[in-house]
Amino acid sequence: MTLRSLTSLLGLLLLAVVAGAVHLTQGTSTIGFADLLDLALGRGDQLTQDVFMGSRLPRLLAGVVVGLAVGVSGALLQSVTRNPLASPDTLAINGGAWFAATLVAALGISLPLFLQGSVAFVGGLLGAAVVLALSGGASGPARLVLAGSALALALGSMTGMLLLLFEEQTQSLFAWGNGNLVQISIDAPAQGAVAVTVVVAVSLLLSRRLDLVSLGDDAAASLGVNVRLVQLVAVLLSVLLASLAVTVAGPMGFVGLCAPVLARLAGRWIGDVHKHRILLPLSGLIGVVLVVLADVLMRLVPTTTFGTGVPTGVATTMVGAMVLVAVARTFRQGGTVPEAPSARGRAGLPFRFTALLVAGLGGLLVGAAVLGLLAGHGWSLAGEDRLLLGDVFNWLGGNAGPLVHYTLEERVPRLLAATFAGAALALAGCATQAVCRNPLAEPGLLGVTAGAGVGAVTCIAFVGVTALWLINIAALIGAAVAFVIVYTVSWRGGLDSIRLVLVGVGVAAVGQAMIAFILISFSPYDTQLALTWLNGSTYGRTYEQVVPLVIVVLVALPILFRHRNDLDVMALDDDTPRVLGLSLEPTRLILLVTAVALTAASASAIGLVVFTGLVAPHAARAIVGARHVRVLPVAMLLGAILVSLADTFGRNVIAPDEIPAGMVTALIGTPYFVWLLWRSRA
């Protein structure tokens, strides 16, 4: 190792030591550096010793353990996938581990630390296995991130459902799920330190083989390396490290992405960084610095009484998402993402059959609407209190009794909100997938829904929830700001589809971190309310909230139909539209703005509903072919039916409690998405 490399490593180590020293002086007590120095010299009192051993040292040790674990984990994943964007976050390892831990807590099962780690390991391993298998392994950064982010989105929705349905058993898991270093004793971080040290040591034993694997499968095999076995062991070690980190402090967002990227960028100062005997410990050390510094900074932020409990993962997610965006901007224009089979230009149904299909779906939508009006608590009532179809006709004629009138006045706005929100998301998905040239894209992955969530939660925290129209306006503003950021940052001599998706995922991650920060710092008592909104609930909707959504859908539909042929050619590549004389960038901007308006209007009316914008357009293409003249009406009706039925199901399955419609669509969309990725993995 050269003198320059040694100096750089010592400098980084010194930074970690200084950050740790500052970290030890922080806390709610008045004990400062001088008191800790007296304690180190044997002159400290019992109070100082209790605070140091019971609070500050455990928190610092947890930061060191988590930083080391996720840093090395990310480096291993990026090496075996040969993908600079692989990490415990983008491979849904953190999402799987969080879901598994929340499920155990919701069931009321209390486990010792090593069994908690085993549960998290199983959840994380399943998440990584699904993403790696369905994304085709090392098939490109955009596809891997898209698959992992969509799966993490689904796991997050199911975790949110558990947090809502089992509030008492999981009341502390929202903050923990965003990466929290607060410890009740030194036992967990001490045990985690031993386990992480052993796993990192085993990982270093693979360094030579990982160096050879990085040369390519054929070259490594010719040198006697069992490539598949090395990759399997590396992935298992990576998942184990990430799971240990989750067990100690919850999912620490994006450190596993940042640390290896920064380690490779340090190659100009530290030699041989491409060799894993240097890369792995360097990534771990950078991870330690990132986590400890993030915790120091979050504890310096002046907030309310609850500020000391702000999860460290909020800061690491924001920083890591910015690194993701920076890496995304390095991808050159013209890249593509493998398409799903049904998105390729297959022949569509004859027009008369398409017309019959649209008429049939219209009939199904009417049936779903009738079911939504009748289904509810009224079905469980007896005698004259029971709602029947005749009651609906009487209500329409103005002859209904007080109970029927009250019930339908509550259900009709909810039904309209769910129906038009589903239609809006489906239309937005059609436009998004054509512009991104990827039928696996979902409008929420472009950061728009996260932006809407930031706006809504900000309004809930600082204004209150009495004026629902203010929440809607705030959501619209947040969505618009997120889109402007994504579009502006993605532009680099043109708008590339890969860059757009990756930047959108990064902005969405920042939005989720901001939501957690606002809730935990300023409005902890509104967490359940915000979670309900963030998971797409129609509860308490009024006609005034539905009217803007209806207007947006009615305006956007003719715009998209006018550009139906443009959508067809834009889904192919960037060259064909130009050859045909299409003004590509202005048209792309119009279509994206339309998709954003539809998504934002849906979010403001019913909250965040996931996967509808993915499932409905893709199902429509699978049925009627790739031509948007057929896809648009079919997708719109499918989306409306899906969200309408999801809302009806959520209102009735655990009555009198409710499951938000967005959680139901996540449960439906997740297996469909898995099947879709499996078909398109080649």
C-alpha positions as CSV (number, residue, x, y, z in Angstrom):
1,M,0.0,0.0,0.0
2,T,1.4,3.4,-1.0
3,L,1.9,6.3,1.5
4,R,-0.9,8.2,-0.2
5,S,-3.3,5.3,0.3
6,L,-2.3,4.8,3.9
7,T,-2.7,8.5,4.6
8,S,-6.1,8.5,3.0
9,L,-7.3,5.5,5.1
10,L,-5.9,7.0,8.3
11,G,-7.7,10.3,7.5
12,L,-11.0,8.5,7.0
13,L,-10.4,6.5,10.2
14,L,-9.7,9.8,12.1
15,L,-12.9,11.2,10.7
16,A,-14.8,8.2,12.1
17,V,-13.2,8.6,15.5
18,V,-14.0,12.4,15.6
19,A,-17.6,11.7,14.6
20,G,-17.9,9.1,17.3
21,A,-16.5,11.4,19.9
22,V,-19.0,14.1,19.0
23,H,-21.7,11.5,18.9
24,L,-20.9,10.5,22.5
25,T,-21.4,14.1,23.7
26,Q,-24.9,14.3,22.4
27,G,-28.0,13.4,24.3
28,T,-30.9,14.8,26.4
29,S,-28.8,15.0,29.6
30,T,-26.3,17.8,30.4
31,I,-23.3,15.4,30.4
32,G,-20.7,16.7,28.1
33,F,-17.2,16.0,26.8
34,A,-15.5,17.0,30.1
35,D,-17.7,14.6,32.1
36,L,-16.9,11.8,29.7
37,L,-13.2,12.6,29.9
38,D,-13.4,12.4,33.7
39,L,-15.2,9.1,33.4
40,A,-12.4,7.7,31.1
41,L,-9.8,8.9,33.7
42,G,-11.7,7.1,36.5
43,R,-13.0,10.3,38.1
44,G,-16.6,10.2,36.8
45,D,-19.7,9.8,39.0
46,Q,-22.3,7.1,38.9
47,L,-24.8,9.2,36.9
48,T,-22.3,9.8,34.1
49,Q,-21.4,6.1,34.0
50,D,-25.1,5.1,33.8
51,V,-25.8,7.5,31.0
52,F,-22.7,6.5,29.1
53,M,-23.2,2.7,29.4
54,G,-27.0,2.7,29.2
55,S,-27.6,5.2,26.4
56,R,-24.7,6.8,24.6
57,L,-22.3,3.9,24.1
58,P,-25.1,1.5,22.9
59,R,-26.3,4.1,20.4
60,L,-22.8,4.7,19.0
61,L,-22.0,1.0,18.9
62,A,-25.3,0.4,17.0
63,G,-24.3,3.0,14.5
64,V,-20.8,1.4,14.0
65,V,-22.4,-2.1,13.6
66,V,-25.0,-1.0,11.2
67,G,-22.7,1.2,9.1
68,L,-20.1,-1.6,8.8
69,A,-22.7,-4.2,8.0
70,V,-24.6,-2.4,5.3
71,G,-21.5,-0.9,3.7
72,V,-19.9,-4.4,3.2
73,S,-23.3,-5.8,2.2
74,G,-23.8,-3.2,-0.6
75,A,-20.2,-3.8,-1.8
76,L,-20.8,-7.5,-2.1
77,L,-24.1,-7.0,-3.9
78,Q,-22.6,-4.6,-6.4
79,S,-19.8,-6.9,-7.1
80,V,-21.8,-10.1,-7.7
81,T,-24.4,-8.3,-9.8
82,R,-21.9,-6.1,-11.6
83,N,-24.4,-3.3,-11.0
84,P,-23.4,0.0,-9.4
85,L,-27.0,0.5,-8.1
86,A,-27.4,-2.8,-6.3
87,S,-27.9,-2.4,-2.5
88,P,-30.0,-3.8,0.3
89,D,-32.6,-1.1,-0.6
90,T,-32.8,-1.6,-4.3
91,L,-32.9,-5.4,-3.9
92,A,-35.8,-5.2,-1.4
93,I,-33.7,-6.8,1.3
94,N,-34.6,-4.1,3.8
95,G,-38.2,-4.2,2.7
96,G,-38.4,-7.9,3.2
97,A,-36.7,-7.9,6.5
98,W,-38.9,-5.0,7.8
99,F,-42.1,-6.8,6.7
100,A,-41.0,-10.1,8.4
101,A,-40.2,-8.3,11.6
102,T,-43.4,-6.4,11.6
103,L,-45.4,-9.6,10.9
104,V,-43.9,-11.3,13.9
105,A,-44.6,-8.2,16.1
106,A,-48.2,-8.1,14.8
107,L,-48.7,-11.7,15.8
108,G,-47.6,-10.8,19.3
109,I,-44.6,-13.1,19.2
110,S,-41.6,-12.1,21.4
111,L,-38.3,-13.4,20.2
112,P,-34.7,-13.2,21.5
113,L,-32.2,-11.2,19.4
114,F,-30.8,-14.1,17.4
115,L,-34.2,-15.3,16.4
116,Q,-35.3,-11.8,15.5
117,G,-32.2,-11.7,13.2
118,S,-33.2,-15.1,11.8
119,V,-36.7,-13.8,10.9
120,A,-35.2,-10.6,9.3
121,F,-32.7,-12.8,7.4
122,V,-35.5,-15.0,6.0
123,G,-37.5,-11.9,4.9
124,G,-34.5,-10.2,3.4
125,L,-33.3,-13.3,1.6
126,L,-36.8,-13.9,0.1
127,G,-36.8,-10.3,-1.1
128,A,-33.4,-10.5,-2.7
129,A,-34.1,-13.9,-4.3
130,V,-37.3,-12.6,-5.9
131,V,-35.6,-9.4,-7.2
132,L,-32.5,-11.2,-8.6
133,A,-34.5,-14.1,-10.1
134,L,-37.2,-11.9,-11.7
135,S,-34.9,-9.1,-12.9
136,G,-32.7,-11.6,-14.7
137,G,-29.8,-11.1,-12.3
138,A,-27.3,-8.7,-13.8
139,S,-29.5,-7.4,-16.6
140,G,-28.9,-3.7,-16.2
141,P,-29.2,-1.1,-13.5
142,A,-32.7,0.3,-14.5
143,R,-34.4,-3.1,-14.5
144,L,-32.8,-4.2,-11.2
145,V,-33.8,-0.9,-9.5
146,L,-37.2,-1.0,-11.1
147,A,-37.9,-4.6,-9.9
148,G,-36.5,-4.0,-6.4
149,S,-38.3,-0.6,-5.9
150,A,-41.6,-2.0,-7.1
151,L,-41.3,-5.1,-4.8
152,A,-40.2,-2.8,-1.9
153,L,-43.3,-0.7,-2.6
154,A,-45.5,-3.7,-2.3
155,L,-43.8,-4.9,0.8
156,G,-44.1,-1.4,2.3
157,S,-47.8,-1.4,1.6
158,M,-48.3,-4.7,3.3
159,T,-46.1,-3.5,6.2
160,G,-48.3,-0.4,6.4
161,M,-51.4,-2.6,6.5
162,L,-50.0,-4.5,9.5
163,L,-49.1,-1.2,11.2
164,L,-52.7,0.0,10.8
165,L,-54.5,-3.2,11.7
166,F,-52.3,-4.1,14.7
167,E,-51.6,-0.6,16.0
168,E,-51.1,-1.6,19.6
169,Q,-48.6,-4.4,18.9
170,T,-46.6,-2.4,16.3
171,Q,-46.9,1.2,17.7
172,S,-43.1,1.6,17.9
173,L,-42.2,0.1,14.6
174,F,-42.9,3.1,12.3
175,A,-39.9,5.0,13.6
176,W,-37.8,1.7,13.8
177,G,-38.8,0.9,10.2
178,N,-37.0,4.1,9.1
179,G,-33.7,3.2,10.8
180,N,-33.5,4.2,14.4
181,L,-30.3,3.8,16.5
182,V,-32.0,4.3,19.9
183,Q,-31.2,1.3,22.1
184,I,-32.6,0.1,25.4
185,S,-29.4,-1.6,26.4
186,I,-26.0,-2.5,25.1
187,D,-26.9,-6.2,24.6
188,A,-28.3,-5.9,21.1
189,P,-25.5,-3.9,19.5
190,A,-22.8,-5.9,21.4
191,Q,-24.2,-9.2,20.1
192,G,-24.7,-7.6,16.7
193,A,-21.0,-6.5,16.7
194,V,-19.8,-10.0,17.2
195,A,-22.0,-11.5,14.5
196,V,-21.2,-8.7,12.0
197,T,-17.4,-9.0,12.6
198,V,-17.5,-12.8,12.0
199,V,-19.5,-12.4,8.7
200,V,-17.3,-9.6,7.5
201,A,-14.2,-11.8,8.2
202,V,-15.8,-14.6,6.2
203,S,-16.5,-12.1,3.4
204,L,-12.9,-11.1,3.3
205,L,-11.9,-14.7,2.7
206,L,-13.8,-14.5,-0.6
207,S,-11.8,-11.4,-1.8
208,R,-9.6,-13.3,-4.2
209,R,-12.5,-15.2,-5.8
210,L,-14.6,-12.0,-6.1
211,D,-11.7,-10.3,-7.8
212,L,-11.7,-13.1,-10.4
213,V,-15.5,-13.1,-10.8
214,S,-15.3,-9.4,-11.6
215,L,-13.3,-10.2,-14.7
216,G,-16.3,-12.0,-16.2
217,D,-17.9,-15.4,-15.8
218,D,-15.9,-17.1,-18.6
219,A,-12.6,-15.7,-17.5
220,A,-13.2,-16.7,-13.8
221,A,-14.4,-20.2,-14.8
222,S,-11.2,-20.7,-16.9
223,L,-9.2,-19.9,-13.8
224,G,-11.0,-22.6,-11.8
225,V,-13.6,-20.5,-10.0
226,N,-17.1,-21.8,-9.4
227,V,-18.8,-18.6,-10.4
228,R,-22.3,-19.5,-9.3
229,L,-21.2,-20.8,-6.0
230,V,-19.2,-17.7,-5.2
231,Q,-22.1,-15.5,-6.2
232,L,-24.5,-17.5,-4.1
233,V,-22.3,-17.3,-1.0
234,A,-21.7,-13.6,-1.5
235,V,-25.4,-12.9,-1.8
236,L,-26.1,-15.0,1.4
237,L,-23.4,-13.1,3.3
238,S,-24.8,-9.8,2.0
239,V,-28.3,-10.6,3.1
240,L,-27.1,-11.8,6.5
241,L,-25.2,-8.6,7.0
242,A,-28.2,-6.5,6.0
243,S,-30.5,-8.5,8.2
244,L,-28.3,-8.1,11.2
245,A,-28.3,-4.4,10.6
246,V,-32.1,-4.4,10.4
247,T,-32.3,-6.4,13.6
248,V,-30.1,-3.9,15.5
249,A,-31.5,-0.6,14.2
250,G,-34.1,-1.2,11.5
251,P,-33.7,-0.5,7.8
252,M,-30.9,2.1,7.4
253,G,-31.8,3.5,3.9
254,F,-29.3,3.7,1.1
255,V,-26.1,3.4,3.1
256,G,-25.5,0.1,1.3
257,L,-25.7,2.1,-2.0
258,C,-23.6,5.1,-1.0
259,A,-20.7,3.5,0.8
260,P,-19.4,1.2,-2.1
261,V,-20.0,4.0,-4.7
262,L,-18.0,6.5,-2.6
263,A,-15.4,3.8,-2.0
264,R,-14.8,3.3,-5.7
265,L,-14.7,7.1,-6.2
266,A,-11.9,7.2,-3.6
267,G,-9.7,5.2,-6.0
268,R,-7.9,8.4,-7.0
269,W,-6.5,8.6,-3.4
270,I,-6.6,4.9,-2.3
271,G,-4.8,2.5,-4.5
272,D,-6.1,-1.0,-5.4
273,V,-9.6,-0.1,-4.4
274,H,-10.8,-2.4,-7.1
275,K,-9.5,-5.4,-5.1
276,H,-12.0,-6.7,-2.6
277,R,-9.5,-6.9,0.2
278,I,-9.5,-3.1,0.1
279,L,-13.0,-2.4,-1.2
280,L,-14.9,-4.4,1.4
281,P,-13.3,-2.9,4.6
282,L,-13.2,0.6,2.9
283,S,-17.0,0.4,2.1
284,G,-17.6,-0.7,5.7
285,L,-15.6,2.2,7.1
286,I,-17.4,4.7,4.9
287,G,-20.7,3.2,6.0
288,V,-19.7,3.7,9.6
289,V,-18.8,7.4,8.9
290,L,-22.1,7.9,7.0
291,V,-24.3,6.4,9.7
292,V,-22.6,8.1,12.7
293,L,-22.4,11.5,11.0
294,A,-26.1,11.2,9.9
295,D,-27.1,10.5,13.5
296,V,-25.0,13.5,14.7
297,L,-26.7,15.8,12.2
298,M,-30.2,14.5,12.9
299,R,-29.7,15.2,16.6
300,L,-28.6,18.7,15.9
301,V,-31.8,19.5,13.9
302,P,-33.9,21.9,16.1
303,T,-37.4,20.2,16.2
304,T,-40.1,19.7,18.8
305,T,-40.0,17.6,21.9
306,F,-40.0,14.5,19.7
307,G,-36.9,15.6,17.7
308,T,-34.5,13.4,19.5
309,G,-36.4,10.4,18.2
310,V,-36.1,11.2,14.5
311,P,-34.7,8.1,12.8
312,T,-31.2,8.2,11.5
313,G,-32.4,6.4,8.4
314,V,-34.2,9.5,7.3
315,A,-30.9,11.3,6.8
316,T,-29.1,8.4,5.2
317,T,-32.0,7.8,2.8
318,M,-31.9,11.4,1.7
319,V,-28.2,11.4,1.1
320,G,-28.3,7.9,-0.6
321,A,-31.1,8.9,-2.9
322,M,-29.1,11.9,-4.0
323,V,-26.2,9.6,-4.8
324,L,-28.6,7.4,-6.8
325,V,-29.7,10.4,-8.7
326,A,-26.1,11.5,-9.4
327,V,-25.2,8.0,-10.6
328,A,-28.4,7.9,-12.8
329,R,-27.3,11.1,-14.5
330,T,-24.1,9.4,-15.7
331,F,-26.1,7.0,-17.9
332,R,-26.0,7.9,-21.6
333,Q,-29.1,8.6,-23.6
334,G,-30.5,5.8,-25.7
335,G,-30.5,2.9,-23.3
336,T,-33.5,0.6,-23.2
337,V,-35.0,-1.7,-20.7
338,P,-36.2,-5.2,-21.8
339,E,-39.9,-5.3,-22.5
340,A,-42.5,-7.7,-21.4
341,P,-43.8,-10.0,-24.1
342,S,-47.3,-8.5,-24.2
343,A,-45.8,-5.1,-24.8
344,R,-44.3,-6.1,-28.1
345,G,-46.3,-5.2,-31.1
346,R,-48.7,-8.2,-31.2
347,A,-51.8,-8.0,-33.3
348,G,-54.8,-6.6,-31.5
349,L,-58.4,-7.7,-31.5
350,P,-60.6,-6.7,-34.4
351,F,-62.4,-3.4,-33.7
352,R,-65.9,-5.0,-33.3
353,F,-64.5,-7.4,-30.6
354,T,-62.8,-4.5,-28.9
355,A,-66.1,-2.6,-28.9
356,L,-67.8,-5.6,-27.4
357,L,-65.0,-5.9,-24.8
358,V,-65.4,-2.2,-23.8
359,A,-69.2,-2.7,-23.5
360,G,-68.7,-5.7,-21.3
361,L,-66.2,-4.0,-19.1
362,G,-68.6,-1.1,-18.8
363,G,-71.3,-3.5,-17.6
364,L,-68.8,-4.9,-15.1
365,L,-68.1,-1.4,-13.9
366,V,-71.8,-0.8,-13.4
367,G,-72.0,-4.1,-11.4
368,A,-69.0,-3.0,-9.3
369,A,-70.7,0.3,-8.6
370,V,-74.0,-1.4,-7.5
371,L,-72.0,-3.7,-5.3
372,G,-70.1,-0.7,-3.8
373,L,-73.4,1.0,-3.1
374,L,-75.1,-2.0,-1.4
375,A,-72.1,-3.6,0.3
376,G,-71.3,-2.2,3.7
377,H,-72.4,-2.4,7.3
378,G,-76.0,-2.2,6.0
379,W,-75.8,-5.8,4.8
380,S,-75.3,-7.0,8.3
381,L,-78.4,-5.2,9.6
382,A,-81.8,-6.8,9.9
383,G,-85.2,-5.9,8.7
384,E,-85.9,-2.4,7.5
385,D,-82.3,-1.3,8.0
386,R,-80.9,-3.5,5.3
387,L,-80.0,-1.8,2.0
388,L,-81.4,-3.3,-1.2
389,L,-81.3,-2.2,-4.8
390,G,-84.8,-0.7,-4.5
391,D,-83.4,1.6,-1.8
392,V,-81.0,3.0,-4.4
393,F,-83.7,3.7,-6.9
394,N,-85.8,5.4,-4.1
395,W,-82.8,7.5,-3.2
396,L,-82.3,8.5,-6.8
397,G,-86.0,9.5,-6.9
398,G,-85.7,11.5,-3.7
399,N,-88.0,9.1,-1.8
400,A,-85.5,7.4,0.5
401,G,-85.8,7.3,4.2
402,P,-83.3,9.0,6.5
403,L,-81.2,5.9,7.1
404,V,-80.9,5.1,3.4
405,H,-80.3,8.7,2.5
406,Y,-77.5,9.0,5.1
407,T,-75.9,5.7,4.1
408,L,-75.9,6.5,0.3
409,E,-74.8,10.1,0.8
410,E,-71.7,8.6,2.6
411,R,-71.1,5.8,0.0
412,V,-71.7,7.5,-3.3
413,P,-68.7,10.0,-3.0
414,R,-66.5,7.2,-1.9
415,L,-67.6,5.1,-4.9
416,L,-67.0,8.0,-7.3
417,A,-63.6,8.7,-5.8
418,A,-62.4,5.1,-6.1
419,T,-63.8,4.7,-9.6
420,F,-62.3,7.9,-11.1
421,A,-59.1,7.4,-9.2
422,G,-58.6,4.0,-10.7
423,A,-59.4,5.4,-14.2
424,A,-56.9,8.2,-13.7
425,L,-54.1,6.0,-12.5
426,A,-54.7,3.6,-15.4
427,L,-54.5,6.4,-18.0
428,A,-51.4,7.8,-16.2
429,G,-49.8,4.4,-16.4
430,C,-50.5,4.1,-20.1
431,A,-48.7,7.4,-20.8
432,T,-45.8,6.7,-18.4
433,Q,-45.1,3.3,-19.8
434,A,-45.1,4.5,-23.3
435,V,-42.8,7.5,-22.6
436,C,-40.4,5.4,-20.5
437,R,-40.7,2.6,-23.1
438,N,-41.1,0.1,-20.2
439,P,-44.3,-1.7,-19.4
440,L,-42.9,-2.4,-16.0
441,A,-43.0,1.2,-15.0
442,E,-45.5,2.6,-12.6
443,P,-46.5,6.3,-12.2
444,G,-45.6,6.2,-8.5
445,L,-42.0,5.2,-9.4
446,L,-41.5,8.7,-10.9
447,G,-41.7,10.3,-7.5
448,V,-45.0,12.0,-8.2
449,T,-47.1,10.1,-5.5
450,A,-44.3,10.6,-2.9
451,G,-44.4,14.3,-3.7
452,A,-48.1,14.3,-3.2
453,G,-47.6,12.5,0.1
454,V,-45.1,15.1,1.3
455,G,-47.5,17.8,0.5
456,A,-50.4,16.1,2.3
457,V,-48.5,15.1,5.4
458,T,-47.1,18.6,5.7
459,C,-50.6,20.0,5.7
460,I,-51.8,17.4,8.2
461,A,-48.8,18.2,10.5
462,F,-48.9,22.0,10.4
463,V,-52.4,22.9,9.5
464,G,-54.6,20.0,10.7
465,V,-57.2,17.8,9.0
466,T,-60.3,19.9,9.5
467,A,-60.0,21.4,6.0
468,L,-59.7,18.4,3.6
469,W,-59.5,20.7,0.6
470,L,-56.2,22.1,1.9
471,I,-54.8,18.6,2.0
472,N,-55.8,18.1,-1.6
473,I,-54.2,21.4,-2.7
474,A,-51.0,20.6,-0.7
475,A,-50.9,17.1,-2.4
476,L,-51.3,18.7,-5.8
477,I,-48.5,21.2,-5.1
478,G,-46.2,18.4,-3.8
479,A,-46.8,16.3,-6.9
480,A,-46.1,19.2,-9.2
481,V,-42.8,20.1,-7.4
482,A,-41.7,16.4,-7.5
483,F,-42.3,16.2,-11.2
484,V,-40.5,19.4,-12.0
485,I,-37.5,18.1,-10.0
486,V,-37.5,14.7,-11.7
487,Y,-37.9,16.2,-15.2
488,T,-35.3,18.9,-14.7
489,V,-32.7,16.6,-13.2
490,S,-33.3,13.9,-15.8
491,W,-32.8,16.3,-18.7
492,R,-29.3,16.0,-20.1
493,G,-29.3,16.9,-23.8
494,G,-32.6,15.1,-24.0
495,L,-34.9,12.9,-21.8
496,D,-33.6,9.3,-21.6
497,S,-36.0,6.7,-20.3
498,I,-33.5,4.9,-18.1
499,R,-32.4,8.2,-16.5
500,L,-36.1,9.2,-15.9
501,V,-36.9,6.0,-14.1
502,L,-33.8,6.1,-11.9
503,V,-34.1,9.7,-11.0
504,G,-37.8,9.2,-10.2
505,V,-36.9,6.3,-7.8
506,G,-34.4,8.6,-6.1
507,V,-36.9,11.4,-5.7
508,A,-39.5,9.0,-4.4
509,A,-37.1,7.8,-1.8
510,V,-36.4,11.4,-0.7
511,G,-40.1,11.9,-0.5
512,Q,-40.7,8.9,1.7
513,A,-37.9,10.0,4.0
514,M,-39.4,13.5,4.3
515,I,-42.8,12.0,5.2
516,A,-41.2,10.0,8.0
517,F,-39.3,13.0,9.2
518,I,-42.3,15.3,9.3
519,L,-44.5,12.7,11.0
520,I,-42.0,11.7,13.7
521,S,-40.6,15.2,14.3
522,F,-43.7,17.3,14.3
523,S,-46.8,15.2,14.3
524,P,-46.3,11.8,16.0
525,Y,-49.9,11.6,17.1
526,D,-51.1,11.8,13.5
527,T,-49.1,8.8,12.3
528,Q,-52.1,6.5,12.0
529,L,-54.2,9.1,10.1
530,A,-51.3,9.8,7.8
531,L,-50.7,6.1,7.2
532,T,-54.4,5.7,6.3
533,W,-54.1,8.5,3.7
534,L,-50.8,7.3,2.4
535,N,-52.3,3.9,1.7
536,G,-55.2,5.1,-0.3
537,S,-58.4,5.5,1.7
538,T,-61.8,6.8,0.5
539,Y,-63.0,7.3,4.1
540,G,-64.9,10.6,4.6
541,R,-64.7,11.7,1.0
542,T,-67.2,14.4,-0.2
543,Y,-68.5,15.5,-3.6
544,E,-66.3,18.6,-3.4
545,Q,-63.2,16.4,-3.3
546,V,-64.3,14.2,-6.2
547,V,-65.3,17.0,-8.7
548,P,-61.7,18.1,-9.4
549,L,-60.7,14.5,-10.1
550,V,-63.6,14.0,-12.5
551,I,-62.7,17.2,-14.3
552,V,-59.0,16.1,-14.7
553,V,-60.0,12.7,-16.0
554,L,-62.5,14.2,-18.5
555,V,-59.9,16.7,-19.7
556,A,-56.9,14.2,-19.9
557,L,-58.8,11.5,-21.7
558,P,-59.2,13.4,-25.0
559,I,-55.6,14.6,-24.8
560,L,-54.3,11.1,-24.6
561,F,-56.6,9.9,-27.4
562,R,-55.4,12.7,-29.6
563,H,-51.8,11.5,-29.0
564,R,-52.7,7.7,-29.3
565,N,-50.6,7.3,-32.4
566,D,-47.7,9.2,-30.8
567,L,-47.9,6.9,-27.8
568,D,-47.6,3.9,-30.2
569,V,-44.4,5.2,-31.9
570,M,-42.8,6.6,-28.7
571,A,-43.1,3.1,-27.1
572,L,-40.6,1.8,-29.8
573,D,-37.6,4.1,-29.6
574,D,-36.4,7.7,-29.9
575,D,-35.5,7.5,-33.6
576,T,-38.8,6.3,-35.1
577,P,-40.8,9.3,-33.8
578,R,-38.3,11.7,-35.3
579,V,-38.2,10.0,-38.6
580,L,-42.0,10.3,-38.7
581,G,-41.8,14.0,-38.0
582,L,-42.9,13.9,-34.4
583,S,-41.6,16.7,-32.1
584,L,-40.4,14.2,-29.6
585,E,-39.5,16.4,-26.5
586,P,-42.6,18.7,-26.6
587,T,-44.9,15.7,-27.1
588,R,-43.1,13.8,-24.3
589,L,-43.5,16.7,-22.0
590,I,-47.3,17.0,-22.8
591,L,-47.8,13.4,-22.1
592,L,-45.8,13.4,-18.9
593,V,-47.6,16.5,-17.6
594,T,-50.9,14.8,-18.3
595,A,-49.8,11.6,-16.5
596,V,-48.7,13.8,-13.5
597,A,-51.9,15.7,-13.4
598,L,-53.9,12.4,-13.4
599,T,-51.7,10.9,-10.7
600,A,-51.8,14.0,-8.5
601,A,-55.6,14.4,-8.9
602,S,-56.0,10.7,-7.8
603,A,-53.7,11.2,-4.9
604,S,-55.4,14.3,-3.7
605,A,-58.8,12.6,-3.8
606,I,-58.1,9.2,-2.3
607,G,-54.4,9.1,-1.2
608,L,-51.7,6.9,-2.6
609,V,-52.9,3.8,-4.5
610,V,-50.1,1.6,-5.8
611,F,-49.9,-0.8,-8.7
612,T,-53.1,0.2,-10.5
613,G,-51.0,2.2,-13.0
614,L,-49.0,-0.9,-13.6
615,V,-51.6,-3.6,-13.7
616,A,-54.4,-2.0,-15.7
617,P,-52.3,-0.9,-18.7
618,H,-50.4,-4.1,-18.9
619,A,-53.5,-6.2,-18.6
620,A,-55.1,-4.1,-21.3
621,R,-52.2,-4.7,-23.7
622,A,-52.2,-8.4,-22.9
623,I,-55.9,-8.5,-24.0
624,V,-56.2,-6.1,-26.9
625,G,-52.6,-5.6,-28.2
626,A,-50.2,-2.7,-28.1
627,R,-52.2,-0.1,-30.1
628,H,-53.2,2.7,-27.7
629,V,-56.5,3.3,-29.5
630,R,-57.6,0.1,-27.9
631,V,-55.4,0.1,-24.8
632,L,-56.6,3.5,-23.4
633,P,-60.4,2.7,-23.0
634,V,-59.8,-0.9,-21.8
635,A,-57.1,0.2,-19.3
636,M,-59.3,3.0,-18.0
637,L,-62.2,0.6,-17.3
638,L,-60.0,-2.0,-15.8
639,G,-58.4,0.5,-13.4
640,A,-61.8,1.9,-12.4
641,I,-63.1,-1.7,-11.7
642,L,-60.0,-2.7,-9.8
643,V,-60.0,0.3,-7.4
644,S,-63.8,0.2,-7.0
645,L,-63.8,-3.4,-6.0
646,A,-60.7,-2.9,-3.8
647,D,-62.5,-0.2,-1.9
648,T,-65.6,-2.3,-1.5
649,F,-63.6,-5.2,-0.3
650,G,-61.6,-3.1,2.1
651,R,-64.8,-1.7,3.6
652,N,-66.3,-5.1,4.3
653,V,-63.7,-7.7,5.0
654,I,-62.9,-6.7,8.6
655,A,-66.0,-4.5,9.2
656,P,-66.5,-2.3,11.2
657,D,-62.7,-1.6,10.7
658,E,-61.5,-0.9,7.1
659,I,-58.5,-1.7,5.0
660,P,-57.5,1.2,2.7
661,A,-58.1,0.6,-1.0
662,G,-54.4,1.1,-1.8
663,M,-53.4,-1.8,0.4
664,V,-55.9,-4.1,-1.3
665,T,-54.5,-3.1,-4.7
666,A,-51.0,-3.7,-3.4
667,L,-52.0,-7.2,-2.4
668,I,-53.5,-7.8,-5.9
669,G,-50.8,-6.1,-7.8
670,T,-47.8,-7.8,-6.1
671,P,-48.4,-11.3,-7.4
672,Y,-49.3,-9.9,-10.8
673,F,-46.1,-7.9,-10.9
674,V,-44.1,-11.0,-9.8
675,W,-45.7,-13.0,-12.7
676,L,-45.0,-10.1,-15.1
677,L,-41.3,-10.0,-14.2
678,W,-41.0,-13.7,-14.4
679,R,-42.3,-13.7,-18.0
680,S,-40.0,-10.9,-19.0
681,R,-36.9,-12.0,-17.2
682,A,-35.0,-13.2,-20.3
